């Protein structure tokens, strides 16, 4: 079951506004879905989605193994230049990041989430088995 977490504070997933699916071929897992937010309480810091269907490999080699194209976050409380997710080594977690221009990224974007935010997810990763 997918959940949205912040380093501090809470983000509550909407009870009925969530849908997802996956296909696993060998060790490659393709996932897609949408998750709505129904409540927040001062979220800040790192922003993650937990509950991937399979545990990722614990020694991913570069961005090719952890590549994940996040469709985006609709209705954030502040503008972020491009939002994307990366699979965390050995953990069933997508870590969300925001672009900050041409050369940097922001790993602490939980504070842009509000009660009307919607996550759109589409991507692939390499599973442990």
N, CA, C and O atoms as a GROMACS GRO file, in nm:
protein
  516
    1UNK      N    1   0.084  -0.118   0.000
    1UNK     CA    2   0.000   0.000   0.000
    1UNK      C    3   0.088   0.124   0.000
    1UNK      O    4   0.179   0.137   0.082
    2UNK      N    5   0.061   0.212  -0.091
    2UNK     CA    6   0.141   0.334  -0.103
    2UNK      C    7   0.108   0.433   0.007
    2UNK      O    8  -0.008   0.448   0.048
    3UNK      N    9   0.211   0.501   0.055
    3UNK     CA   10   0.197   0.610   0.151
    3UNK      C   11   0.292   0.722   0.110
    3UNK      O   12   0.393   0.697   0.045
    4UNK      N   13   0.258   0.843   0.149
    4UNK     CA   14   0.344   0.958   0.123
    4UNK      C   15   0.398   1.004   0.257
    4UNK      O   16   0.322   1.028   0.350
    5UNK      N   17   0.531   1.018   0.266
    5UNK     CA   18   0.592   1.055   0.392
    5UNK      C   19   0.682   1.177   0.374
    5UNK      O   20   0.734   1.203   0.265
    6UNK      N   21   0.699   1.250   0.482
    6UNK     CA   22   0.790   1.364   0.487
    6UNK      C   23   0.889   1.339   0.601
    6UNK      O   24   0.860   1.261   0.691
    7UNK      N   25   1.004   1.406   0.596
    7UNK     CA   26   1.103   1.390   0.703
    7UNK      C   27   1.044   1.431   0.837
    7UNK      O   28   1.072   1.370   0.939
    8UNK      N   29   0.961   1.535   0.835
    8UNK     CA   30   0.887   1.572   0.956
    8UNK      C   31   0.748   1.617   0.915
    8UNK      O   32   0.726   1.656   0.800
    9UNK      N   33   0.654   1.613   1.008
    9UNK     CA   34   0.515   1.642   0.977
    9UNK      C   35   0.449   1.520   0.914
    9UNK      O   36   0.510   1.413   0.905
   10UNK      N   37   0.326   1.536   0.870
   10UNK     CA   38   0.254   1.424   0.810
   10UNK      C   39   0.184   1.466   0.681
   10UNK      O   40   0.147   1.581   0.662
   11UNK      N   41   0.167   1.367   0.594
   11UNK     CA   42   0.092   1.381   0.469
   11UNK      C   43  -0.001   1.261   0.463
   11UNK      O   44   0.044   1.147   0.465
   12UNK      N   45  -0.132   1.287   0.454
   12UNK     CA   46  -0.230   1.179   0.453
   12UNK      C   47  -0.279   1.155   0.310
   12UNK      O   48  -0.323   1.248   0.242
   13UNK      N   49  -0.271   1.029   0.266
   13UNK     CA   50  -0.319   0.990   0.134
   13UNK      C   51  -0.471   0.985   0.135
   13UNK      O   52  -0.532   0.936   0.230
   14UNK      N   53  -0.532   1.037   0.029
   14UNK     CA   54  -0.678   1.036   0.016
   14UNK      C   55  -0.727   0.891   0.012
   14UNK      O   56  -0.670   0.808  -0.058
   15UNK      N   57  -0.831   0.862   0.087
   15UNK     CA   58  -0.881   0.725   0.099
   15UNK      C   59  -0.930   0.664  -0.030
   15UNK      O   60  -0.915   0.543  -0.050
   16UNK      N   61  -0.990   0.743  -0.119
   16UNK     CA   62  -1.045   0.688  -0.243
   16UNK      C   63  -0.977   0.742  -0.367
   16UNK      O   64  -1.000   0.691  -0.477
   17UNK      N   65  -0.895   0.845  -0.354
   17UNK     CA   66  -0.830   0.906  -0.469
   17UNK      C   67  -0.688   0.851  -0.485
   17UNK      O   68  -0.590   0.925  -0.476
   18UNK      N   69  -0.679   0.721  -0.508
   18UNK     CA   70  -0.550   0.657  -0.533
   18UNK      C   71  -0.573   0.535  -0.620
   18UNK      O   72  -0.666   0.457  -0.599
   19UNK      N   73  -0.486   0.520  -0.719
   19UNK     CA   74  -0.495   0.407  -0.809
   19UNK      C   75  -0.355   0.378  -0.861
   19UNK      O   76  -0.276   0.470  -0.882
   20UNK      N   77  -0.324   0.252  -0.882
   20UNK     CA   78  -0.193   0.218  -0.933
   20UNK      C   79  -0.190   0.077  -0.988
   20UNK      O   80  -0.276  -0.006  -0.957
   21UNK      N   81  -0.089   0.051  -1.070
   21UNK     CA   82  -0.070  -0.083  -1.123
   21UNK      C   83   0.078  -0.105  -1.152
   21UNK      O   84   0.156  -0.010  -1.158
   22UNK      N   85   0.115  -0.230  -1.171
   22UNK     CA   86   0.252  -0.262  -1.205
   22UNK      C   87   0.256  -0.385  -1.294
   22UNK      O   88   0.162  -0.465  -1.297
   23UNK      N   89   0.366  -0.398  -1.368
   23UNK     CA   90   0.398  -0.517  -1.446
   23UNK      C   91   0.544  -0.549  -1.418
   23UNK      O   92   0.629  -0.460  -1.426
   24UNK      N   93   0.574  -0.676  -1.384
   24UNK     CA   94   0.711  -0.717  -1.358
   24UNK      C   95   0.753  -0.816  -1.466
   24UNK      O   96   0.687  -0.918  -1.487
   25UNK      N   97   0.863  -0.785  -1.534
   25UNK     CA   98   0.919  -0.872  -1.636
   25UNK      C   99   1.064  -0.898  -1.595
   25UNK      O  100   1.148  -0.807  -1.601
   26UNK      N  101   1.094  -1.020  -1.554
   26UNK     CA  102   1.227  -1.049  -1.501
   26UNK      C  103   1.247  -0.966  -1.375
   26UNK      O  104   1.166  -0.974  -1.283
   27UNK      N  105   1.355  -0.887  -1.370
   27UNK     CA  106   1.379  -0.800  -1.255
   27UNK      C  107   1.331  -0.658  -1.278
   27UNK      O  108   1.342  -0.574  -1.188
   28UNK      N  109   1.278  -0.628  -1.396
   28UNK     CA  110   1.232  -0.493  -1.426
   28UNK      C  111   1.086  -0.477  -1.387
   28UNK      O  112   0.999  -0.554  -1.427
   29UNK      N  113   1.060  -0.374  -1.306
   29UNK     CA  114   0.925  -0.345  -1.260
   29UNK      C  115   0.881  -0.211  -1.319
   29UNK      O  116   0.948  -0.110  -1.301
   30UNK      N  117   0.769  -0.212  -1.389
   30UNK     CA  118   0.710  -0.091  -1.445
   30UNK      C  119   0.589  -0.055  -1.357
   30UNK      O  120   0.502  -0.139  -1.335
   31UNK      N  121   0.586   0.068  -1.308
   31UNK     CA  122   0.474   0.110  -1.223
   31UNK      C  123   0.411   0.238  -1.278
   31UNK      O  124   0.476   0.317  -1.346
   32UNK      N  125   0.282   0.255  -1.247
   32UNK     CA  126   0.213   0.378  -1.283
   32UNK      C  127   0.095   0.397  -1.188
   32UNK      O  128   0.042   0.300  -1.133
   33UNK      N  129   0.054   0.522  -1.171
   33UNK     CA  130  -0.060   0.546  -1.086
   33UNK      C  131  -0.078   0.692  -1.052
   33UNK      O  132  -0.008   0.779  -1.103
   34UNK      N  133  -0.172   0.716  -0.964
   34UNK     CA  134  -0.202   0.851  -0.915
   34UNK      C  135  -0.242   0.841  -0.768
   34UNK      O  136  -0.314   0.749  -0.728
   35UNK      N  137  -0.194   0.936  -0.690
   35UNK     CA  138  -0.224   0.938  -0.546
   35UNK      C  139  -0.259   1.080  -0.508
   35UNK      O  140  -0.183   1.174  -0.535
   36UNK      N  141  -0.374   1.097  -0.444
   36UNK     CA  142  -0.416   1.229  -0.397
   36UNK      C  143  -0.387   1.248  -0.249
   36UNK      O  144  -0.380   1.151  -0.173
   37UNK      N  145  -0.370   1.372  -0.209
   37UNK     CA  146  -0.346   1.408  -0.070
   37UNK      C  147  -0.475   1.463  -0.011
   37UNK      O  148  -0.541   1.547  -0.073
   38UNK      N  149  -0.511   1.417   0.110
   38UNK     CA  150  -0.634   1.466   0.173
   38UNK      C  151  -0.608   1.556   0.293
   38UNK      O  152  -0.694   1.637   0.328
   39UNK      N  153  -0.491   1.543   0.357
   39UNK     CA  154  -0.460   1.626   0.474
   39UNK      C  155  -0.310   1.636   0.492
   39UNK      O  156  -0.235   1.545   0.453
   40UNK      N  157  -0.266   1.746   0.550
   40UNK     CA  158  -0.125   1.764   0.583
   40UNK      C  159  -0.113   1.825   0.722
   40UNK      O  160  -0.206   1.889   0.772
   41UNK      N  161   0.003   1.805   0.783
   41UNK     CA  162   0.035   1.871   0.909
   41UNK      C  163   0.183   1.909   0.906
   41UNK      O  164   0.269   1.830   0.944
   42UNK      N  165   0.210   2.029   0.859
   42UNK     CA  166   0.345   2.088   0.854
   42UNK      C  167   0.452   1.997   0.795
   42UNK      O  168   0.556   1.976   0.859
   43UNK      N  169   0.430   1.942   0.675
   43UNK     CA  170   0.535   1.857   0.618
   43UNK      C  171   0.658   1.939   0.580
   43UNK      O  172   0.645   2.051   0.530
   44UNK      N  173   0.776   1.883   0.602
   44UNK     CA  174   0.900   1.948   0.560
   44UNK      C  175   1.008   1.844   0.541
   44UNK      O  176   0.997   1.730   0.587
   45UNK      N  177   1.114   1.884   0.472
   45UNK     CA  178   1.226   1.794   0.448
   45UNK      C  179   1.204   1.702   0.330
   45UNK      O  180   1.133   1.737   0.235
   46UNK      N  181   1.265   1.585   0.337
   46UNK     CA  182   1.258   1.488   0.227
   46UNK      C  183   1.114   1.442   0.205
   46UNK      O  184   1.036   1.432   0.300
   47UNK      N  185   1.080   1.415   0.080
   47UNK     CA  186   0.946   1.372   0.041
   47UNK      C  187   0.958   1.236  -0.026
   47UNK      O  188   1.032   1.221  -0.123
   48UNK      N  189   0.886   1.136   0.026
   48UNK     CA  190   0.895   0.999  -0.026
   48UNK      C  191   0.757   0.938  -0.048
   48UNK      O  192   0.660   0.973   0.019
   49UNK      N  193   0.753   0.847  -0.143
   49UNK     CA  194   0.638   0.757  -0.156
   49UNK      C  195   0.692   0.618  -0.121
   49UNK      O  196   0.789   0.572  -0.181
   50UNK      N  197   0.629   0.553  -0.026
   50UNK     CA  198   0.669   0.420   0.016
   50UNK      C  199   0.569   0.317  -0.035
   50UNK      O  200   0.460   0.353  -0.079
   51UNK      N  201   0.606   0.190  -0.028
   51UNK     CA  202   0.513   0.084  -0.064
   51UNK      C  203   0.523   0.037  -0.207
   51UNK      O  204   0.424  -0.008  -0.264
   52UNK      N  205   0.643   0.045  -0.267
   52UNK     CA  206   0.658  -0.011  -0.401
   52UNK      C  207   0.627  -0.160  -0.398
   52UNK      O  208   0.645  -0.224  -0.295
   53UNK      N  209   0.582  -0.217  -0.510
   53UNK     CA  210   0.540  -0.358  -0.508
   53UNK      C  211   0.653  -0.458  -0.485
   53UNK      O  212   0.628  -0.567  -0.434
   54UNK      N  213   0.777  -0.422  -0.522
   54UNK     CA  214   0.892  -0.510  -0.502
   54UNK      C  215   1.009  -0.429  -0.448
   54UNK      O  216   1.026  -0.312  -0.484
   55UNK      N  217   1.089  -0.490  -0.362
   55UNK     CA  218   1.206  -0.422  -0.309
   55UNK      C  219   1.308  -0.403  -0.422
   55UNK      O  220   1.340  -0.498  -0.493
   56UNK      N  221   1.359  -0.281  -0.438
   56UNK     CA  222   1.462  -0.258  -0.540
   56UNK      C  223   1.592  -0.328  -0.505
   56UNK      O  224   1.618  -0.360  -0.389
   57UNK      N  225   1.672  -0.350  -0.605
   57UNK     CA  226   1.805  -0.407  -0.587
   57UNK      C  227   1.883  -0.318  -0.490
   57UNK      O  228   1.865  -0.196  -0.492
   58UNK      N  229   1.968  -0.376  -0.406
   58UNK     CA  230   2.037  -0.295  -0.305
   58UNK      C  231   2.172  -0.241  -0.350
   58UNK      O  232   2.243  -0.180  -0.270
   59UNK      N  233   2.208  -0.262  -0.473
   59UNK     CA  234   2.331  -0.201  -0.525
   59UNK      C  235   2.305  -0.152  -0.667
   59UNK      O  236   2.366  -0.199  -0.763
   60UNK      N  237   2.215  -0.057  -0.677
   60UNK     CA  238   2.181  -0.002  -0.807
   60UNK      C  239   2.303   0.069  -0.864
   60UNK      O  240   2.372   0.142  -0.792
   61UNK      N  241   2.329   0.049  -0.992
   61UNK     CA  242   2.449   0.105  -1.053
   61UNK      C  243   2.413   0.227  -1.136
   61UNK      O  244   2.381   0.216  -1.255
   62UNK      N  245   2.420   0.341  -1.073
   62UNK     CA  246   2.393   0.465  -1.146
   62UNK      C  247   2.246   0.486  -1.174
   62UNK      O  248   2.160   0.411  -1.128
   63UNK      N  249   2.219   0.589  -1.251
   63UNK     CA  250   2.082   0.628  -1.277
   63UNK      C  251   2.006   0.530  -1.366
   63UNK      O  252   1.883   0.529  -1.365
   64UNK      N  253   2.076   0.447  -1.442
   64UNK     CA  254   2.007   0.353  -1.530
   64UNK      C  255   1.924   0.252  -1.451
   64UNK      O  256   1.812   0.221  -1.491
   65UNK      N  257   1.975   0.202  -1.339
   65UNK     CA  258   1.903   0.105  -1.258
   65UNK      C  259   1.795   0.169  -1.173
   65UNK      O  260   1.696   0.103  -1.138
   66UNK      N  261   1.811   0.294  -1.138
   66UNK     CA  262   1.717   0.360  -1.050
   66UNK      C  263   1.631   0.461  -1.125
   66UNK      O  264   1.557   0.539  -1.064
   67UNK      N  265   1.641   0.460  -1.256
   67UNK     CA  266   1.569   0.558  -1.336
   67UNK      C  267   1.421   0.553  -1.306
   67UNK      O  268   1.360   0.446  -1.300
   68UNK      N  269   1.366   0.668  -1.288
   68UNK     CA  270   1.224   0.675  -1.259
   68UNK      C  271   1.173   0.808  -1.307
   68UNK      O  272   1.219   0.912  -1.262
   69UNK      N  273   1.079   0.806  -1.398
   69UNK     CA  274   1.020   0.930  -1.448
   69UNK      C  275   0.892   0.954  -1.372
   69UNK      O  276   0.793   0.884  -1.394
   70UNK      N  277   0.893   1.052  -1.285
   70UNK     CA  278   0.771   1.086  -1.212
   70UNK      C  279   0.689   1.180  -1.298
   70UNK      O  280   0.741   1.280  -1.347
   71UNK      N  281   0.564   1.149  -1.316
   71UNK     CA  282   0.479   1.233  -1.397
   71UNK      C  283   0.466   1.373  -1.341
   71UNK      O  284   0.448   1.469  -1.417
   72UNK      N  285   0.475   1.387  -1.211
   72UNK     CA  286   0.470   1.520  -1.151
   72UNK      C  287   0.378   1.527  -1.032
   72UNK      O  288   0.312   1.431  -0.994
   73UNK      N  289   0.376   1.647  -0.974
   73UNK     CA  290   0.290   1.677  -0.860
   73UNK      C  291   0.202   1.794  -0.902
   73UNK      O  292   0.252   1.904  -0.927
   74UNK      N  293   0.073   1.772  -0.911
   74UNK     CA  294  -0.021   1.878  -0.946
   74UNK      C  295  -0.066   1.950  -0.820
   74UNK      O  296  -0.080   1.890  -0.713
   75UNK      N  297  -0.087   2.079  -0.833
   75UNK     CA  298  -0.136   2.163  -0.725
   75UNK      C  299  -0.042   2.173  -0.605
   75UNK      O  300  -0.088   2.161  -0.491
   76UNK      N  301   0.088   2.195  -0.627
   76UNK     CA  302   0.175   2.218  -0.511
   76UNK      C  303   0.146   2.358  -0.456
   76UNK      O  304   0.088   2.441  -0.525
   77UNK      N  305   0.188   2.383  -0.333
   77UNK     CA  306   0.165   2.514  -0.272
   77UNK      C  307   0.267   2.617  -0.318
   77UNK      O  308   0.247   2.736  -0.296
   78UNK      N  309   0.376   2.573  -0.380
   78UNK     CA  310   0.478   2.663  -0.432
   78UNK      C  311   0.534   2.603  -0.560
   78UNK      O  312   0.534   2.481  -0.576
   79UNK      N  313   0.580   2.687  -0.649
   79UNK     CA  314   0.632   2.636  -0.776
   79UNK      C  315   0.770   2.575  -0.755
   79UNK      O  316   0.855   2.630  -0.686
   80UNK      N  317   0.789   2.460  -0.817
   80UNK     CA  318   0.918   2.392  -0.817
   80UNK      C  319   0.952   2.363  -0.963
   80UNK      O  320   0.867   2.314  -1.038
   81UNK      N  321   1.074   2.393  -1.004
   81UNK     CA  322   1.116   2.371  -1.142
   81UNK      C  323   1.139   2.223  -1.166
   81UNK      O  324   1.246   2.171  -1.135
   82UNK      N  325   1.041   2.154  -1.219
   82UNK     CA  326   1.055   2.012  -1.248
   82UNK      C  327   1.063   1.927  -1.124
   82UNK      O  328   1.144   1.953  -1.035
   83UNK      N  329   0.981   1.827  -1.117
   83UNK     CA  330   0.980   1.734  -1.003
   83UNK      C  331   1.004   1.595  -1.059
   83UNK      O  332   0.945   1.556  -1.160
   84UNK      N  333   1.090   1.520  -0.992
   84UNK     CA  334   1.117   1.385  -1.037
   84UNK      C  335   1.143   1.297  -0.917
   84UNK      O  336   1.171   1.347  -0.807
   85UNK      N  337   1.135   1.167  -0.937
   85UNK     CA  338   1.160   1.072  -0.830
   85UNK      C  339   1.277   0.982  -0.863
   85UNK      O  340   1.305   0.955  -0.979
   86UNK      N  341   1.345   0.936  -0.758
   86UNK     CA  342   1.454   0.839  -0.773
   86UNK      C  343   1.428   0.725  -0.677
   86UNK      O  344   1.386   0.746  -0.563
   87UNK      N  345   1.454   0.604  -0.724
   87UNK     CA  346   1.439   0.486  -0.641
   87UNK      C  347   1.554   0.480  -0.541
   87UNK      O  348   1.669   0.504  -0.578
   88UNK      N  349   1.525   0.448  -0.415
   88UNK     CA  350   1.625   0.437  -0.311
   88UNK      C  351   1.681   0.295  -0.311
   88UNK      O  352   1.604   0.198  -0.313
   89UNK      N  353   1.815   0.280  -0.309
   89UNK     CA  354   1.879   0.147  -0.307
   89UNK      C  355   1.820   0.059  -0.197
   89UNK      O  356   1.818   0.099  -0.081
   90UNK      N  357   1.773  -0.060  -0.233
   90UNK     CA  358   1.732  -0.159  -0.136
   90UNK      C  359   1.611  -0.125  -0.052
   90UNK      O  360   1.580  -0.198   0.042
   91UNK      N  361   1.541  -0.017  -0.083
   91UNK     CA  362   1.421   0.021  -0.007
   91UNK      C  363   1.306   0.044  -0.104
   91UNK      O  364   1.327   0.098  -0.213
   92UNK      N  365   1.186   0.005  -0.068
   92UNK     CA  366   1.070   0.019  -0.155
   92UNK      C  367   1.016   0.162  -0.147
   92UNK      O  368   0.902   0.185  -0.107
   93UNK      N  369   1.101   0.257  -0.187
   93UNK     CA  370   1.074   0.400  -0.168
   93UNK      C  371   1.112   0.478  -0.293
   93UNK      O  372   1.215   0.451  -0.355
   94UNK      N  373   1.028   0.575  -0.330
   94UNK     CA  374   1.062   0.675  -0.431
   94UNK      C  375   1.091   0.804  -0.355
   94UNK      O  376   1.005   0.853  -0.282
   95UNK      N  377   1.211   0.859  -0.373
   95UNK     CA  378   1.247   0.986  -0.312
   95UNK      C  379   1.224   1.095  -0.416
   95UNK      O  380   1.283   1.091  -0.524
   96UNK      N  381   1.139   1.193  -0.384
   96UNK     CA  382   1.104   1.300  -0.477
   96UNK      C  383   1.199   1.417  -0.460
   96UNK      O  384   1.240   1.449  -0.349
   97UNK      N  385   1.235   1.480  -0.572
   97UNK     CA  386   1.325   1.594  -0.572
   97UNK      C  387   1.272   1.700  -0.666
   97UNK      O  388   1.198   1.670  -0.760
   98UNK      N  389   1.312   1.822  -0.642
   98UNK     CA  390   1.273   1.932  -0.730
   98UNK      C  391   1.394   1.991  -0.798
   98UNK      O  392   1.502   1.998  -0.739
   99UNK      N  393   1.378   2.032  -0.922
   99UNK     CA  394   1.485   2.098  -0.994
   99UNK      C  395   1.501   2.240  -0.946
   99UNK      O  396   1.403   2.306  -0.911
  100UNK      N  397   1.624   2.287  -0.946
  100UNK     CA  398   1.652   2.424  -0.902
  100UNK      C  399   1.732   2.498  -1.009
  100UNK      O  400   1.819   2.579  -0.977
  101UNK      N  401   1.704   2.471  -1.134
  101UNK     CA  402   1.779   2.532  -1.242
  101UNK      C  403   1.861   2.428  -1.314
  101UNK      O  404   1.829   2.309  -1.310
  102UNK      N  405   1.966   2.471  -1.379
  102UNK     CA  406   2.043   2.383  -1.465
  102UNK      C  407   2.138   2.290  -1.392
  102UNK      O  408   2.172   2.184  -1.445
  103UNK      N  409   2.183   2.324  -1.271
  103UNK     CA  410   2.291   2.248  -1.211
  103UNK      C  411   2.263   2.190  -1.073
  103UNK      O  412   2.352   2.128  -1.014
  104UNK      N  413   2.146   2.208  -1.020
  104UNK     CA  414   2.123   2.157  -0.885
  104UNK      C  415   1.981   2.104  -0.869
  104UNK      O  416   1.894   2.127  -0.953
  105UNK      N  417   1.961   2.032  -0.758
  105UNK     CA  418   1.829   1.977  -0.726
  105UNK      C  419   1.804   1.995  -0.577
  105UNK      O  420   1.898   2.007  -0.498
  106UNK      N  421   1.678   1.997  -0.540
  106UNK     CA  422   1.637   2.016  -0.402
  106UNK      C  423   1.578   1.886  -0.349
  106UNK      O  424   1.478   1.837  -0.402
  107UNK      N  425   1.640   1.830  -0.246
  107UNK     CA  426   1.592   1.703  -0.190
  107UNK      C  427   1.495   1.725  -0.074
  107UNK      O  428   1.451   1.628  -0.012
  108UNK      N  429   1.461   1.850  -0.044
  108UNK     CA  430   1.371   1.882   0.067
  108UNK      C  431   1.252   1.959   0.015
  108UNK      O  432   1.244   2.082   0.030
  109UNK      N  433   1.157   1.887  -0.046
  109UNK     CA  434   1.043   1.957  -0.109
  109UNK      C  435   0.908   1.925  -0.046
  109UNK      O  436   0.805   1.959  -0.102
  110UNK      N  437   0.907   1.859   0.070
  110UNK     CA  438   0.779   1.823   0.132
  110UNK      C  439   0.694   1.945   0.164
  110UNK      O  440   0.571   1.936   0.169
  111UNK      N  441   0.757   2.060   0.186
  111UNK     CA  442   0.682   2.180   0.222
  111UNK      C  443   0.599   2.237   0.108
  111UNK      O  444   0.520   2.329   0.131
  112UNK      N  445   0.614   2.187  -0.016
  112UNK     CA  446   0.531   2.236  -0.126
  112UNK      C  447   0.401   2.158  -0.140
  112UNK      O  448   0.317   2.192  -0.224
  113UNK      N  449   0.382   2.054  -0.060
  113UNK     CA  450   0.262   1.971  -0.069
  113UNK      C  451   0.150   2.034   0.013
  113UNK      O  452   0.171   2.080   0.125
  114UNK      N  453   0.029   2.036  -0.045
  114UNK     CA  454  -0.087   2.080   0.031
  114UNK      C  455  -0.204   1.984   0.009
  114UNK      O  456  -0.188   1.882  -0.057
  115UNK      N  457  -0.319   2.015   0.064
  115UNK     CA  458  -0.431   1.919   0.064
  115UNK      C  459  -0.494   1.896  -0.073
  115UNK      O  460  -0.576   1.806  -0.088
  116UNK      N  461  -0.457   1.975  -0.173
  116UNK     CA  462  -0.509   1.949  -0.308
  116UNK      C  463  -0.404   1.889  -0.400
  116UNK      O  464  -0.428   1.873  -0.520
  117UNK      N  465  -0.287   1.855  -0.346
  117UNK     CA  466  -0.180   1.798  -0.429
  117UNK      C  467  -0.217   1.659  -0.479
  117UNK      O  468  -0.285   1.582  -0.410
  118UNK      N  469  -0.172   1.629  -0.598
  118UNK     CA  470  -0.197   1.500  -0.662
  118UNK      C  471  -0.066   1.453  -0.722
  118UNK      O  472  -0.002   1.528  -0.796
  119UNK      N  473  -0.023   1.331  -0.692
  119UNK     CA  474   0.099   1.273  -0.748
  119UNK      C  475   0.063   1.187  -0.868
  119UNK      O  476  -0.028   1.104  -0.859
  120UNK      N  477   0.132   1.206  -0.978
  120UNK     CA  478   0.117   1.121  -1.096
  120UNK      C  479   0.248   1.046  -1.113
  120UNK      O  480   0.355   1.107  -1.116
  121UNK      N  481   0.241   0.914  -1.123
  121UNK     CA  482   0.360   0.830  -1.118
  121UNK      C  483   0.366   0.741  -1.241
  121UNK      O  484   0.266   0.680  -1.280
  122UNK      N  485   0.484   0.735  -1.302
  122UNK     CA  486   0.508   0.643  -1.412
  122UNK      C  487   0.657   0.620  -1.421
  122UNK      O  488   0.734   0.716  -1.433
  123UNK      N  489   0.700   0.495  -1.416
  123UNK     CA  490   0.843   0.470  -1.424
  123UNK      C  491   0.877   0.323  -1.408
  123UNK      O  492   0.790   0.237  -1.397
  124UNK      N  493   1.007   0.298  -1.406
  124UNK     CA  494   1.059   0.161  -1.397
  124UNK      C  495   1.176   0.156  -1.301
  124UNK      O  496   1.244   0.257  -1.278
  125UNK      N  497   1.201   0.039  -1.246
  125UNK     CA  498   1.318   0.017  -1.162
  125UNK      C  499   1.358  -0.130  -1.164
  125UNK      O  500   1.280  -0.215  -1.208
  126UNK      N  501   1.479  -0.159  -1.117
  126UNK     CA  502   1.527  -0.297  -1.112
  126UNK      C  503   1.503  -0.354  -0.973
  126UNK      O  504   1.550  -0.299  -0.874
  127UNK      N  505   1.431  -0.464  -0.966
  127UNK     CA  506   1.398  -0.530  -0.839
  127UNK      C  507   1.514  -0.619  -0.793
  127UNK      O  508   1.600  -0.658  -0.872
  128UNK      N  509   1.514  -0.649  -0.664
  128UNK     CA  510   1.618  -0.736  -0.606
  128UNK      C  511   1.612  -0.877  -0.663
  128UNK      O  512   1.716  -0.938  -0.687
  129UNK      N  513   1.493  -0.929  -0.685
  129UNK     CA  514   1.477  -1.063  -0.740
  129UNK      C  515   1.372  -1.064  -0.849
  129UNK      O  516   1.344  -1.169  -0.908
   0.00000   0.00000   0.00000
